[in-house]
Amino acid sequence: MKAIDVARYLITLEAGEAQIDDESLKGFCVSHLKIQKMLYFCQGYYLGLYNEALFDDKIEAWQHGPVIPSVYNFFKKDNQSYMIPSQNYLMNESEISSLGKNEKEMIETVFKIKGQYSAWKLRDETHTQSPWIDAYNIAPNTEITQKTLSAYFARFWQE
């Protein structure tokens, strides 16, 4: 799976929570920052529980927390802090049904738990966690490895 697919499902869940339809989609927007942090948590918890990656894209420690560069580059064409999703950003029923059971459950669980918080609250939370701290202390934009994420997030499933 690619991180962009996880991002698109998170956006779809967000649009569903807001009960967005085709017409009101024009006024709906999602923070780039929030999507990045949600992707980090999805990957971290998935690695911690299953010891395998939810997506293969790398995560880097940027100034405002973990960032998946491939997703950042995909959405940066919006050129703002918020993206205004088009139907191209939303997953259709066929795409959603192609997600694996464990993948879908993890994304939905992270969305339910972390999605209620603001982008900046999630950003601040990542700044207290060793995967981001350790990588960023090496140098900005250093990769946060899957091994590091797996070790850190595994403890949440052991309690």
CNS distance restraints for C-alpha pairs under 8 A (distance, minus, plus):
assign (resid   1 and name CA) (resid   5 and name CA) 6.86 0.50 0.50
assign (resid   1 and name CA) (resid   6 and name CA) 7.91 0.50 0.50
assign (resid   1 and name CA) (resid  54 and name CA) 6.70 0.50 0.50
assign (resid   1 and name CA) (resid  55 and name CA) 4.96 0.50 0.50
assign (resid   1 and name CA) (resid  56 and name CA) 6.89 0.50 0.50
assign (resid   2 and name CA) (resid   6 and name CA) 6.93 0.50 0.50
assign (resid   2 and name CA) (resid  55 and name CA) 5.05 0.50 0.50
assign (resid   2 and name CA) (resid  56 and name CA) 6.23 0.50 0.50
assign (resid   2 and name CA) (resid  57 and name CA) 6.52 0.50 0.50
assign (resid   3 and name CA) (resid   7 and name CA) 6.17 0.50 0.50
assign (resid   3 and name CA) (resid  39 and name CA) 7.29 0.50 0.50
assign (resid   3 and name CA) (resid  55 and name CA) 5.39 0.50 0.50
assign (resid   3 and name CA) (resid  56 and name CA) 7.19 0.50 0.50
assign (resid   3 and name CA) (resid  57 and name CA) 6.05 0.50 0.50
assign (resid   3 and name CA) (resid  68 and name CA) 7.64 0.50 0.50
assign (resid   3 and name CA) (resid  70 and name CA) 7.77 0.50 0.50
assign (resid   3 and name CA) (resid  71 and name CA) 6.71 0.50 0.50
assign (resid   4 and name CA) (resid   8 and name CA) 6.05 0.50 0.50
assign (resid   4 and name CA) (resid  70 and name CA) 7.66 0.50 0.50
assign (resid   4 and name CA) (resid  71 and name CA) 5.63 0.50 0.50
assign (resid   4 and name CA) (resid  74 and name CA) 7.98 0.50 0.50
assign (resid   5 and name CA) (resid   9 and name CA) 6.24 0.50 0.50
assign (resid   6 and name CA) (resid  10 and name CA) 6.20 0.50 0.50
assign (resid   6 and name CA) (resid  39 and name CA) 7.06 0.50 0.50
assign (resid   6 and name CA) (resid 107 and name CA) 7.34 0.50 0.50
assign (resid   7 and name CA) (resid  11 and name CA) 6.20 0.50 0.50
assign (resid   7 and name CA) (resid  35 and name CA) 6.43 0.50 0.50
assign (resid   7 and name CA) (resid  39 and name CA) 6.69 0.50 0.50
assign (resid   7 and name CA) (resid  71 and name CA) 7.72 0.50 0.50
assign (resid   8 and name CA) (resid  12 and name CA) 6.11 0.50 0.50
assign (resid   8 and name CA) (resid  89 and name CA) 5.50 0.50 0.50
assign (resid   8 and name CA) (resid  90 and name CA) 5.54 0.50 0.50
assign (resid   8 and name CA) (resid  91 and name CA) 6.09 0.50 0.50
assign (resid   9 and name CA) (resid  13 and name CA) 6.13 0.50 0.50
assign (resid   9 and name CA) (resid  90 and name CA) 6.79 0.50 0.50
assign (resid   9 and name CA) (resid  91 and name CA) 5.95 0.50 0.50
assign (resid   9 and name CA) (resid  96 and name CA) 7.44 0.50 0.50
assign (resid   9 and name CA) (resid 107 and name CA) 7.91 0.50 0.50
assign (resid  10 and name CA) (resid  14 and name CA) 6.15 0.50 0.50
assign (resid  10 and name CA) (resid  35 and name CA) 7.41 0.50 0.50
assign (resid  10 and name CA) (resid  38 and name CA) 8.00 0.50 0.50
assign (resid  10 and name CA) (resid 107 and name CA) 7.22 0.50 0.50
assign (resid  10 and name CA) (resid 108 and name CA) 7.91 0.50 0.50
assign (resid  10 and name CA) (resid 111 and name CA) 6.89 0.50 0.50
assign (resid  11 and name CA) (resid  15 and name CA) 6.09 0.50 0.50
assign (resid  11 and name CA) (resid  30 and name CA) 7.28 0.50 0.50
assign (resid  11 and name CA) (resid  35 and name CA) 7.86 0.50 0.50
assign (resid  11 and name CA) (resid  85 and name CA) 7.82 0.50 0.50
assign (resid  11 and name CA) (resid  89 and name CA) 7.19 0.50 0.50
assign (resid  11 and name CA) (resid  90 and name CA) 6.38 0.50 0.50
assign (resid  12 and name CA) (resid  16 and name CA) 6.08 0.50 0.50
assign (resid  12 and name CA) (resid  89 and name CA) 7.72 0.50 0.50
assign (resid  12 and name CA) (resid  90 and name CA) 4.99 0.50 0.50
assign (resid  12 and name CA) (resid  91 and name CA) 6.10 0.50 0.50
assign (resid  13 and name CA) (resid  17 and name CA) 6.16 0.50 0.50
assign (resid  13 and name CA) (resid 108 and name CA) 7.82 0.50 0.50
assign (resid  13 and name CA) (resid 111 and name CA) 7.65 0.50 0.50
assign (resid  14 and name CA) (resid  18 and name CA) 6.37 0.50 0.50
assign (resid  15 and name CA) (resid  19 and name CA) 6.03 0.50 0.50
assign (resid  15 and name CA) (resid  20 and name CA) 5.20 0.50 0.50
assign (resid  15 and name CA) (resid  25 and name CA) 7.99 0.50 0.50
assign (resid  15 and name CA) (resid  28 and name CA) 7.68 0.50 0.50
assign (resid  16 and name CA) (resid  20 and name CA) 6.01 0.50 0.50
assign (resid  20 and name CA) (resid  24 and name CA) 5.77 0.50 0.50
assign (resid  20 and name CA) (resid  25 and name CA) 5.68 0.50 0.50
assign (resid  20 and name CA) (resid  28 and name CA) 7.54 0.50 0.50
assign (resid  21 and name CA) (resid  25 and name CA) 5.85 0.50 0.50
assign (resid  22 and name CA) (resid  26 and name CA) 7.72 0.50 0.50
assign (resid  22 and name CA) (resid  87 and name CA) 7.87 0.50 0.50
assign (resid  24 and name CA) (resid  28 and name CA) 6.88 0.50 0.50
assign (resid  25 and name CA) (resid  85 and name CA) 7.19 0.50 0.50
assign (resid  25 and name CA) (resid  86 and name CA) 7.24 0.50 0.50
assign (resid  26 and name CA) (resid  84 and name CA) 7.13 0.50 0.50
assign (resid  26 and name CA) (resid  85 and name CA) 7.85 0.50 0.50
assign (resid  26 and name CA) (resid  86 and name CA) 7.78 0.50 0.50
assign (resid  27 and name CA) (resid  84 and name CA) 7.60 0.50 0.50
assign (resid  28 and name CA) (resid  84 and name CA) 6.13 0.50 0.50
assign (resid  28 and name CA) (resid  85 and name CA) 7.10 0.50 0.50
assign (resid  29 and name CA) (resid  82 and name CA) 5.93 0.50 0.50
assign (resid  29 and name CA) (resid  83 and name CA) 5.44 0.50 0.50
assign (resid  29 and name CA) (resid  84 and name CA) 4.44 0.50 0.50
assign (resid  29 and name CA) (resid  85 and name CA) 6.34 0.50 0.50
assign (resid  30 and name CA) (resid  34 and name CA) 7.56 0.50 0.50
assign (resid  30 and name CA) (resid  35 and name CA) 7.56 0.50 0.50
assign (resid  30 and name CA) (resid  82 and name CA) 5.29 0.50 0.50
assign (resid  30 and name CA) (resid  83 and name CA) 5.33 0.50 0.50
assign (resid  30 and name CA) (resid  84 and name CA) 6.52 0.50 0.50
assign (resid  30 and name CA) (resid  85 and name CA) 7.39 0.50 0.50
assign (resid  31 and name CA) (resid  35 and name CA) 6.41 0.50 0.50
assign (resid  31 and name CA) (resid  81 and name CA) 6.00 0.50 0.50
assign (resid  31 and name CA) (resid  82 and name CA) 4.29 0.50 0.50
assign (resid  31 and name CA) (resid  83 and name CA) 6.25 0.50 0.50
assign (resid  31 and name CA) (resid 119 and name CA) 7.02 0.50 0.50
assign (resid  32 and name CA) (resid  36 and name CA) 6.26 0.50 0.50
assign (resid  32 and name CA) (resid  72 and name CA) 7.63 0.50 0.50
assign (resid  32 and name CA) (resid  75 and name CA) 7.64 0.50 0.50
assign (resid  32 and name CA) (resid  81 and name CA) 5.96 0.50 0.50
assign (resid  32 and name CA) (resid  82 and name CA) 5.63 0.50 0.50
assign (resid  32 and name CA) (resid  83 and name CA) 6.56 0.50 0.50
assign (resid  33 and name CA) (resid  37 and name CA) 6.39 0.50 0.50
assign (resid  33 and name CA) (resid  81 and name CA) 7.44 0.50 0.50
assign (resid  33 and name CA) (resid 119 and name CA) 5.70 0.50 0.50
assign (resid  33 and name CA) (resid 120 and name CA) 7.78 0.50 0.50
assign (resid  33 and name CA) (resid 123 and name CA) 7.69 0.50 0.50
assign (resid  34 and name CA) (resid  38 and name CA) 6.08 0.50 0.50
assign (resid  34 and name CA) (resid 118 and name CA) 7.04 0.50 0.50
assign (resid  34 and name CA) (resid 119 and name CA) 4.20 0.50 0.50
assign (resid  34 and name CA) (resid 120 and name CA) 7.63 0.50 0.50
assign (resid  34 and name CA) (resid 122 and name CA) 7.12 0.50 0.50
assign (resid  34 and name CA) (resid 123 and name CA) 7.83 0.50 0.50
assign (resid  35 and name CA) (resid  39 and name CA) 6.12 0.50 0.50
assign (resid  35 and name CA) (resid 119 and name CA) 7.99 0.50 0.50
assign (resid  36 and name CA) (resid  40 and name CA) 6.36 0.50 0.50
assign (resid  36 and name CA) (resid  66 and name CA) 6.85 0.50 0.50
assign (resid  36 and name CA) (resid  67 and name CA) 5.49 0.50 0.50
assign (resid  36 and name CA) (resid  68 and name CA) 6.59 0.50 0.50
assign (resid  36 and name CA) (resid  71 and name CA) 7.93 0.50 0.50
assign (resid  36 and name CA) (resid  72 and name CA) 7.83 0.50 0.50
assign (resid  37 and name CA) (resid  41 and name CA) 6.35 0.50 0.50
assign (resid  37 and name CA) (resid  65 and name CA) 7.39 0.50 0.50
assign (resid  37 and name CA) (resid  66 and name CA) 6.44 0.50 0.50
assign (resid  37 and name CA) (resid  67 and name CA) 7.26 0.50 0.50
assign (resid  37 and name CA) (resid 119 and name CA) 7.38 0.50 0.50
assign (resid  37 and name CA) (resid 122 and name CA) 6.27 0.50 0.50
assign (resid  37 and name CA) (resid 123 and name CA) 6.58 0.50 0.50
assign (resid  37 and name CA) (resid 126 and name CA) 7.69 0.50 0.50
assign (resid  38 and name CA) (resid  42 and name CA) 6.12 0.50 0.50
assign (resid  38 and name CA) (resid 110 and name CA) 7.23 0.50 0.50
assign (resid  38 and name CA) (resid 111 and name CA) 7.28 0.50 0.50
assign (resid  38 and name CA) (resid 114 and name CA) 7.10 0.50 0.50
assign (resid  38 and name CA) (resid 115 and name CA) 7.37 0.50 0.50
assign (resid  38 and name CA) (resid 122 and name CA) 8.00 0.50 0.50
assign (resid  39 and name CA) (resid  43 and name CA) 6.12 0.50 0.50
assign (resid  39 and name CA) (resid  68 and name CA) 7.85 0.50 0.50
assign (resid  40 and name CA) (resid  44 and name CA) 5.98 0.50 0.50
assign (resid  40 and name CA) (resid  59 and name CA) 7.46 0.50 0.50
assign (resid  40 and name CA) (resid  66 and name CA) 6.43 0.50 0.50
assign (resid  40 and name CA) (resid  67 and name CA) 7.47 0.50 0.50
assign (resid  40 and name CA) (resid  68 and name CA) 7.95 0.50 0.50
assign (resid  41 and name CA) (resid  45 and name CA) 5.93 0.50 0.50
assign (resid  41 and name CA) (resid 110 and name CA) 6.92 0.50 0.50
assign (resid  42 and name CA) (resid  46 and name CA) 6.00 0.50 0.50
assign (resid  42 and name CA) (resid  54 and name CA) 7.47 0.50 0.50
assign (resid  42 and name CA) (resid 106 and name CA) 6.64 0.50 0.50
assign (resid  42 and name CA) (resid 107 and name CA) 5.90 0.50 0.50
assign (resid  42 and name CA) (resid 110 and name CA) 6.10 0.50 0.50
assign (resid  43 and name CA) (resid  47 and name CA) 6.01 0.50 0.50
assign (resid  43 and name CA) (resid  53 and name CA) 6.47 0.50 0.50
assign (resid  43 and name CA) (resid  54 and name CA) 5.55 0.50 0.50
assign (resid  43 and name CA) (resid  55 and name CA) 7.00 0.50 0.50
assign (resid  43 and name CA) (resid 149 and name CA) 7.89 0.50 0.50
assign (resid  44 and name CA) (resid  48 and name CA) 6.02 0.50 0.50
assign (resid  44 and name CA) (resid 146 and name CA) 7.93 0.50 0.50
assign (resid  44 and name CA) (resid 149 and name CA) 5.24 0.50 0.50
assign (resid  44 and name CA) (resid 150 and name CA) 6.26 0.50 0.50
assign (resid  44 and name CA) (resid 152 and name CA) 7.86 0.50 0.50
assign (resid  44 and name CA) (resid 153 and name CA) 5.67 0.50 0.50
assign (resid  45 and name CA) (resid  49 and name CA) 6.08 0.50 0.50
assign (resid  45 and name CA) (resid 106 and name CA) 7.72 0.50 0.50
assign (resid  45 and name CA) (resid 150 and name CA) 7.70 0.50 0.50
assign (resid  45 and name CA) (resid 153 and name CA) 5.55 0.50 0.50
assign (resid  45 and name CA) (resid 154 and name CA) 7.33 0.50 0.50
assign (resid  45 and name CA) (resid 156 and name CA) 7.92 0.50 0.50
assign (resid  46 and name CA) (resid  50 and name CA) 5.83 0.50 0.50
assign (resid  46 and name CA) (resid  51 and name CA) 7.20 0.50 0.50
assign (resid  46 and name CA) (resid  52 and name CA) 7.03 0.50 0.50
assign (resid  46 and name CA) (resid  53 and name CA) 6.60 0.50 0.50
assign (resid  46 and name CA) (resid  54 and name CA) 6.06 0.50 0.50
assign (resid  46 and name CA) (resid 103 and name CA) 7.93 0.50 0.50
assign (resid  46 and name CA) (resid 106 and name CA) 6.70 0.50 0.50
assign (resid  47 and name CA) (resid  51 and name CA) 4.48 0.50 0.50
assign (resid  47 and name CA) (resid  52 and name CA) 5.01 0.50 0.50
assign (resid  47 and name CA) (resid  53 and name CA) 5.37 0.50 0.50
assign (resid  47 and name CA) (resid  54 and name CA) 7.05 0.50 0.50
assign (resid  47 and name CA) (resid 146 and name CA) 7.27 0.50 0.50
assign (resid  47 and name CA) (resid 149 and name CA) 6.76 0.50 0.50
assign (resid  47 and name CA) (resid 150 and name CA) 4.71 0.50 0.50
assign (resid  47 and name CA) (resid 153 and name CA) 7.13 0.50 0.50
assign (resid  47 and name CA) (resid 154 and name CA) 7.37 0.50 0.50
assign (resid  48 and name CA) (resid 149 and name CA) 7.08 0.50 0.50
assign (resid  48 and name CA) (resid 150 and name CA) 4.44 0.50 0.50
assign (resid  48 and name CA) (resid 151 and name CA) 6.57 0.50 0.50
assign (resid  48 and name CA) (resid 152 and name CA) 7.16 0.50 0.50
assign (resid  48 and name CA) (resid 153 and name CA) 4.48 0.50 0.50
assign (resid  48 and name CA) (resid 154 and name CA) 3.72 0.50 0.50
assign (resid  48 and name CA) (resid 155 and name CA) 7.31 0.50 0.50
assign (resid  48 and name CA) (resid 156 and name CA) 7.53 0.50 0.50
assign (resid  48 and name CA) (resid 157 and name CA) 7.10 0.50 0.50
assign (resid  49 and name CA) (resid 150 and name CA) 7.96 0.50 0.50
assign (resid  49 and name CA) (resid 153 and name CA) 7.64 0.50 0.50
assign (resid  49 and name CA) (resid 154 and name CA) 5.93 0.50 0.50
assign (resid  49 and name CA) (resid 157 and name CA) 6.26 0.50 0.50
assign (resid  51 and name CA) (resid 150 and name CA) 6.20 0.50 0.50
assign (resid  53 and name CA) (resid 146 and name CA) 7.21 0.50 0.50
assign (resid  54 and name CA) (resid 103 and name CA) 6.75 0.50 0.50
assign (resid  57 and name CA) (resid  68 and name CA) 6.80 0.50 0.50
assign (resid  57 and name CA) (resid  70 and name CA) 6.99 0.50 0.50
assign (resid  58 and name CA) (resid  68 and name CA) 6.01 0.50 0.50
assign (resid  58 and name CA) (resid  69 and name CA) 7.33 0.50 0.50
assign (resid  58 and name CA) (resid 143 and name CA) 6.79 0.50 0.50
assign (resid  58 and name CA) (resid 144 and name CA) 7.50 0.50 0.50
assign (resid  58 and name CA) (resid 145 and name CA) 7.51 0.50 0.50
assign (resid  59 and name CA) (resid  66 and name CA) 6.22 0.50 0.50
assign (resid  59 and name CA) (resid  67 and name CA) 5.48 0.50 0.50
assign (resid  59 and name CA) (resid  68 and name CA) 4.57 0.50 0.50
assign (resid  59 and name CA) (resid  69 and name CA) 6.99 0.50 0.50
assign (resid  59 and name CA) (resid 143 and name CA) 5.69 0.50 0.50
assign (resid  59 and name CA) (resid 144 and name CA) 5.49 0.50 0.50
assign (resid  59 and name CA) (resid 145 and name CA) 7.24 0.50 0.50
assign (resid  60 and name CA) (resid  66 and name CA) 5.53 0.50 0.50
assign (resid  60 and name CA) (resid  67 and name CA) 5.31 0.50 0.50
assign (resid  60 and name CA) (resid  68 and name CA) 6.29 0.50 0.50
assign (resid  60 and name CA) (resid  69 and name CA) 7.30 0.50 0.50
assign (resid  60 and name CA) (resid 135 and name CA) 7.85 0.50 0.50
assign (resid  60 and name CA) (resid 141 and name CA) 5.10 0.50 0.50
assign (resid  60 and name CA) (resid 142 and name CA) 5.34 0.50 0.50
assign (resid  60 and name CA) (resid 143 and name CA) 4.16 0.50 0.50
assign (resid  60 and name CA) (resid 144 and name CA) 5.34 0.50 0.50
assign (resid  61 and name CA) (resid  65 and name CA) 5.70 0.50 0.50
assign (resid  61 and name CA) (resid  66 and name CA) 4.68 0.50 0.50
assign (resid  61 and name CA) (resid  67 and name CA) 6.42 0.50 0.50
assign (resid  61 and name CA) (resid 132 and name CA) 5.51 0.50 0.50
assign (resid  61 and name CA) (resid 133 and name CA) 7.94 0.50 0.50
assign (resid  61 and name CA) (resid 135 and name CA) 5.94 0.50 0.50
assign (resid  61 and name CA) (resid 136 and name CA) 5.24 0.50 0.50
assign (resid  61 and name CA) (resid 140 and name CA) 6.01 0.50 0.50
assign (resid  61 and name CA) (resid 141 and name CA) 4.87 0.50 0.50
assign (resid  61 and name CA) (resid 142 and name CA) 5.51 0.50 0.50
assign (resid  61 and name CA) (resid 143 and name CA) 6.22 0.50 0.50
assign (resid  61 and name CA) (resid 144 and name CA) 6.35 0.50 0.50
assign (resid  62 and name CA) (resid  66 and name CA) 5.79 0.50 0.50
assign (resid  62 and name CA) (resid  67 and name CA) 6.32 0.50 0.50
assign (resid  62 and name CA) (resid 136 and name CA) 6.93 0.50 0.50
assign (resid  62 and name CA) (resid 140 and name CA) 5.52 0.50 0.50
assign (resid  62 and name CA) (resid 141 and name CA) 4.98 0.50 0.50
assign (resid  62 and name CA) (resid 142 and name CA) 7.71 0.50 0.50
assign (resid  63 and name CA) (resid 136 and name CA) 7.79 0.50 0.50
assign (resid  63 and name CA) (resid 140 and name CA) 6.68 0.50 0.50
assign (resid  63 and name CA) (resid 141 and name CA) 7.97 0.50 0.50
assign (resid  64 and name CA) (resid 123 and name CA) 6.31 0.50 0.50
assign (resid  65 and name CA) (resid 123 and name CA) 5.74 0.50 0.50
assign (resid  65 and name CA) (resid 124 and name CA) 7.96 0.50 0.50
assign (resid  65 and name CA) (resid 126 and name CA) 6.05 0.50 0.50
assign (resid  65 and name CA) (resid 127 and name CA) 6.35 0.50 0.50
assign (resid  65 and name CA) (resid 132 and name CA) 6.60 0.50 0.50
assign (resid  66 and name CA) (resid 126 and name CA) 7.32 0.50 0.50
assign (resid  66 and name CA) (resid 132 and name CA) 6.43 0.50 0.50
assign (resid  66 and name CA) (resid 144 and name CA) 7.85 0.50 0.50
assign (resid  67 and name CA) (resid  72 and name CA) 7.17 0.50 0.50
assign (resid  68 and name CA) (resid  72 and name CA) 6.18 0.50 0.50
assign (resid  69 and name CA) (resid  73 and name CA) 5.99 0.50 0.50
assign (resid  70 and name CA) (resid  74 and name CA) 6.22 0.50 0.50
assign (resid  71 and name CA) (resid  75 and name CA) 6.25 0.50 0.50
assign (resid  72 and name CA) (resid  76 and name CA) 5.77 0.50 0.50
assign (resid  73 and name CA) (resid  77 and name CA) 7.44 0.50 0.50
assign (resid  75 and name CA) (resid  83 and name CA) 7.18 0.50 0.50
assign (resid  76 and name CA) (resid  80 and name CA) 7.46 0.50 0.50
assign (resid  78 and name CA) (resid  82 and name CA) 7.62 0.50 0.50
assign (resid  78 and name CA) (resid  83 and name CA) 5.75 0.50 0.50
assign (resid  78 and name CA) (resid  84 and name CA) 7.55 0.50 0.50
assign (resid  85 and name CA) (resid  89 and name CA) 5.52 0.50 0.50
assign (resid  85 and name CA) (resid  90 and name CA) 7.28 0.50 0.50
assign (resid  86 and name CA) (resid  90 and name CA) 7.10 0.50 0.50
assign (resid  87 and name CA) (resid  91 and name CA) 7.97 0.50 0.50
assign (resid  91 and name CA) (resid  95 and name CA) 5.80 0.50 0.50
assign (resid  91 and name CA) (resid  96 and name CA) 6.28 0.50 0.50
assign (resid  92 and name CA) (resid  96 and name CA) 6.28 0.50 0.50
assign (resid  93 and name CA) (resid  97 and name CA) 6.04 0.50 0.50
assign (resid  94 and name CA) (resid  98 and name CA) 6.33 0.50 0.50
assign (resid  95 and name CA) (resid  99 and name CA) 6.94 0.50 0.50
assign (resid  99 and name CA) (resid 103 and name CA) 6.34 0.50 0.50
assign (resid  99 and name CA) (resid 104 and name CA) 5.89 0.50 0.50
assign (resid 100 and name CA) (resid 104 and name CA) 6.00 0.50 0.50
assign (resid 101 and name CA) (resid 105 and name CA) 6.09 0.50 0.50
assign (resid 102 and name CA) (resid 106 and name CA) 6.07 0.50 0.50
assign (resid 103 and name CA) (resid 107 and name CA) 6.24 0.50 0.50
assign (resid 104 and name CA) (resid 108 and name CA) 6.09 0.50 0.50
assign (resid 105 and name CA) (resid 109 and name CA) 5.96 0.50 0.50
assign (resid 106 and name CA) (resid 110 and name CA) 6.10 0.50 0.50
assign (resid 107 and name CA) (resid 111 and name CA) 6.03 0.50 0.50
assign (resid 108 and name CA) (resid 112 and name CA) 6.06 0.50 0.50
assign (resid 109 and name CA) (resid 113 and name CA) 6.16 0.50 0.50
assign (resid 110 and name CA) (resid 114 and name CA) 5.52 0.50 0.50
assign (resid 110 and name CA) (resid 115 and name CA) 7.01 0.50 0.50
assign (resid 111 and name CA) (resid 115 and name CA) 4.56 0.50 0.50
assign (resid 111 and name CA) (resid 116 and name CA) 7.69 0.50 0.50
assign (resid 112 and name CA) (resid 116 and name CA) 6.88 0.50 0.50
assign (resid 114 and name CA) (resid 122 and name CA) 7.61 0.50 0.50
assign (resid 117 and name CA) (resid 121 and name CA) 6.20 0.50 0.50
assign (resid 117 and name CA) (resid 122 and name CA) 6.63 0.50 0.50
assign (resid 118 and name CA) (resid 122 and name CA) 6.38 0.50 0.50
assign (resid 119 and name CA) (resid 123 and name CA) 6.06 0.50 0.50
assign (resid 120 and name CA) (resid 124 and name CA) 6.05 0.50 0.50
assign (resid 121 and name CA) (resid 125 and name CA) 6.22 0.50 0.50
assign (resid 122 and name CA) (resid 126 and name CA) 6.31 0.50 0.50
assign (resid 123 and name CA) (resid 127 and name CA) 6.44 0.50 0.50
assign (resid 124 and name CA) (resid 128 and name CA) 6.86 0.50 0.50
assign (resid 125 and name CA) (resid 129 and name CA) 6.96 0.50 0.50
assign (resid 126 and name CA) (resid 132 and name CA) 6.51 0.50 0.50
assign (resid 127 and name CA) (resid 132 and name CA) 6.38 0.50 0.50
assign (resid 127 and name CA) (resid 133 and name CA) 6.37 0.50 0.50
assign (resid 128 and name CA) (resid 132 and name CA) 7.93 0.50 0.50
assign (resid 128 and name CA) (resid 133 and name CA) 7.11 0.50 0.50
assign (resid 129 and name CA) (resid 133 and name CA) 6.21 0.50 0.50
assign (resid 130 and name CA) (resid 134 and name CA) 5.53 0.50 0.50
assign (resid 130 and name CA) (resid 152 and name CA) 7.57 0.50 0.50
assign (resid 131 and name CA) (resid 135 and name CA) 6.26 0.50 0.50
assign (resid 131 and name CA) (resid 144 and name CA) 6.17 0.50 0.50
assign (resid 131 and name CA) (resid 148 and name CA) 6.15 0.50 0.50
assign (resid 131 and name CA) (resid 149 and name CA) 6.24 0.50 0.50
assign (resid 131 and name CA) (resid 152 and name CA) 7.14 0.50 0.50
assign (resid 132 and name CA) (resid 136 and name CA) 5.86 0.50 0.50
assign (resid 132 and name CA) (resid 144 and name CA) 6.71 0.50 0.50
assign (resid 133 and name CA) (resid 137 and name CA) 5.97 0.50 0.50
assign (resid 134 and name CA) (resid 138 and name CA) 6.57 0.50 0.50
assign (resid 135 and name CA) (resid 139 and name CA) 6.71 0.50 0.50
assign (resid 135 and name CA) (resid 140 and name CA) 7.51 0.50 0.50
assign (resid 135 and name CA) (resid 141 and name CA) 7.93 0.50 0.50
assign (resid 135 and name CA) (resid 142 and name CA) 5.48 0.50 0.50
assign (resid 135 and name CA) (resid 143 and name CA) 6.54 0.50 0.50
assign (resid 135 and name CA) (resid 144 and name CA) 5.89 0.50 0.50
assign (resid 136 and name CA) (resid 140 and name CA) 4.92 0.50 0.50
assign (resid 136 and name CA) (resid 141 and name CA) 6.85 0.50 0.50
assign (resid 136 and name CA) (resid 142 and name CA) 6.21 0.50 0.50
assign (resid 138 and name CA) (resid 142 and name CA) 6.89 0.50 0.50
assign (resid 144 and name CA) (resid 148 and name CA) 6.73 0.50 0.50
assign (resid 144 and name CA) (resid 149 and name CA) 7.19 0.50 0.50
assign (resid 145 and name CA) (resid 149 and name CA) 6.36 0.50 0.50
assign (resid 146 and name CA) (resid 150 and name CA) 5.91 0.50 0.50
assign (resid 147 and name CA) (resid 151 and name CA) 6.21 0.50 0.50
assign (resid 148 and name CA) (resid 152 and name CA) 6.18 0.50 0.50
assign (resid 149 and name CA) (resid 153 and name CA) 5.93 0.50 0.50
assign (resid 150 and name CA) (resid 154 and name CA) 5.77 0.50 0.50
assign (resid 151 and name CA) (resid 155 and name CA) 7.31 0.50 0.50
assign (resid 153 and name CA) (resid 157 and name CA) 7.50 0.50 0.50
assign (resid 154 and name CA) (resid 158 and name CA) 6.62 0.50 0.50
assign (resid 155 and name CA) (resid 159 and name CA) 6.64 0.50 0.50
